[in-house]
Amino acid sequence: MDKGQLYVVAGPIGNLQDISQRMRDVLTSTDLVLAEDTRVTGKLLAHMGIKIPQATLNDYTNPHKIAEFRDEIAEGKTIAILSDAGTPTISDPGTQLIDLCLDSDITVTPIPGPSAVSTALSASGFFAQRYAFLGFLPRKPGPAKKVIEPLADSSFTLVLFESPHRFQKTLALCAEILGPRRYVIARELTKMNEQIYRGTFPEIPTEKQVPHKGEFTLVIEGSRKPLDLE
């Protein structure tokens, strides 16, 4: 029996017009969609007019269940991973299954699309050829400092995800450790209330300047000398 394959499908991060034709074609021909939250993915599939079985794959999925998904693909099924928003495995579940499939010589095919990381970087105006994606920092200041402090002198642009209720504390912590750098708050990317706010530490925006609502991606400029334009 021929092996199936695993598709890693990037979905929209907000604007449904970012759904690609290739994404539609792959999901239409897939046997099973693995969703971070089947309710969220179900709405997306319904919007596309696609009826297909779903199963849950998230941080709480038992490793034995993940191995079963791998076995189903090895037996000929075609399965797609589709996270709640953006590109799977970029701060989203799916890495374990991809790892198992590659170790088993199963074809893994990425279907590229939106990512909050690259979208925020592209609109930041900062040097993006070298960057470090830190995901969500630990909630407690001590562990969070341990993540940021080694990057204090780095020229890498830093990208973080944060909640609307914690982004000010995270920016203040970064300002304390990194000093007077420029930063960008990318809020509600691709959505109706999208906002790109740029500031410089230690200044932190008020709620009037940046509402505490929506999804936040923070981009912090690396340590480097300013361009000499004279």
TARA-V151694 format. One record per backbone hydrogen bond with DSSP energy under -0.5 kcal/mol. NH is the residue of the N-H (numbers start at 1). CO is the residue of the C=O. Records with the same first field share a line. If there is no record, write none. Layout:
BEGIN
NH->CO  CO
END
This chain:
BEGIN
4->73
5->77
6->107
7->5  79
8->109
9->7  81
10->8  111
11->86
16->14
18->15
19->16
24->20
25->21
26->22
27->23
28->24
29->25
30->27
31->78
32->78
33->53
34->80
35->33  55
36->82
41->37
42->38
43->39
44->40
45->41
46->42
47->43
48->44
49->45  46
50->45
51->49
52->50
55->33
57->35
61->58
65->62
66->62
67->63
68->64
69->65
70->66
71->67
72->68
73->69
74->70
75->71
76->73
77->72
79->5  77
80->32
81->7
82->34
83->9
86->11  12
89->93
90->87
91->89
98->94
99->95
100->96
101->97
102->98
103->99
104->100
105->102
106->101
107->4
109->6  107
110->108
111->8
112->110
119->115
120->116
121->117
122->118
123->119  120
124->121
125->121
132->157
134->132  159
135->159
137->161
144->140
145->141
146->142
147->143  144
148->144
149->145
150->146
151->148
152->149
154->151
157->130
158->220
159->132
160->218
161->135
162->216
166->163
167->163
170->166
171->167
172->168
173->169
174->170
175->171
176->172
177->173
178->174
179->175
181->179
183->199
184->219
185->197
186->184  217
187->185  195
188->215
191->188
194->191
195->187
197->185  195
199->183
201->181
203->200
210->206
213->211
216->162
217->186
218->160
219->184
220->158
221->182
223->154
224->222
229->227
END
